[in-house]
Structure formats: C-alpha cells, structure tokens
Amino acid sequence: MDVERRRFGVVLAGAALFSLVRPGFVAAQGSASEQAPSEHPQQEPTADLQKNMARARLKENEQRIKKDAEKLLQLAQDLKSQVDSTDSTSVLSVGIVRQANEIEKLARSIKQLARGQ
C-alpha cells in the first residue's frame, strides 16, 4: 500500500509539473516562430548594451585601480618608514610582516583588475 501511495504521489507531482510547464513551453514555441524575422534588430540593442556595460565595467576597474594604487603607495611608504625606524637585523616586527602581507594582497588585487578579471 505504501508503494502505491508513493507512485500515486510521483505521478500526481509529475502531472502538476507538466501542467505548469506546458503552457509556458507552448507559448515559447509560438512566440519564437512569430519573432524569427525580427531577431536581428533585437540583437543590435543587446550588442550596444553589452558594449556599454563592458565600458562601464572597465571604467569602474580603472577607478578602483587608481584608488588601490594610491592605497598601495601609502602602505609601501608606511612600511618603508617602519623598516627604517626599527632594527630589523635582530628583530622582525609582526606589524611589518602583516603590512607586507596586506601590500601583497592589494598588489594581487590590482593585477587581477588590470587583467580584467
């Protein structure tokens, strides 16, 4: 009896899913055949839109690279002043190591942005 209930439930769920998907499937088939001649004009605006989006993304990347490069310069100058002020031959400060790691991460981030990734 339990197996019959499961089968009934599966069949019922499948029928419900089919009834929900089928109207959209039929409508999509009908609209695709009706819109086939006008596909080319629709592709041009999307191409322009994609170009505009790519330009905006590149502009964002450029601004972020400039901001990150300024931050990188400041961190490098701070690191240099810390190294100059401490005697690093006997003791290496944990703060210096942390700041060097932060500089490395920021440099990698700039590198990835410059590559467009």
C-alpha positions, 0 to 999 in steps of 0.5 A: 500500500505504501508503494502505491501511495508513493507512485500515486504521489510521483505521478500526481507531482509529475502531472502538476509539473507538466501542467505548469510547464506546458503552457509556458513551453507552448507559448515559447514555441509560438512566440519564437516562430512569430519573432524569427524575422525580427531577431536581428534588430533585437540583437543590435540593442543587446550588442550596444548594451553589452558594449556599454556595460563592458565600458562601464565595467572597465571604467569602474576597474580603472577607478578602483585601480587608481584608488588601490594604487594610491592605497598601495603607495601609502602602505609601501611608504608606511612600511618603508618608514617602519623598516627604517625606524626599527632594527630589523637585523635582530628583530622582525616586527609582526606589524611589518610582516602583516603590512607586507602581507596586506601590500601583497594582497592589494598588489594581487588585487590590482593585477587581477583588475588590470587583467580584467578579471 
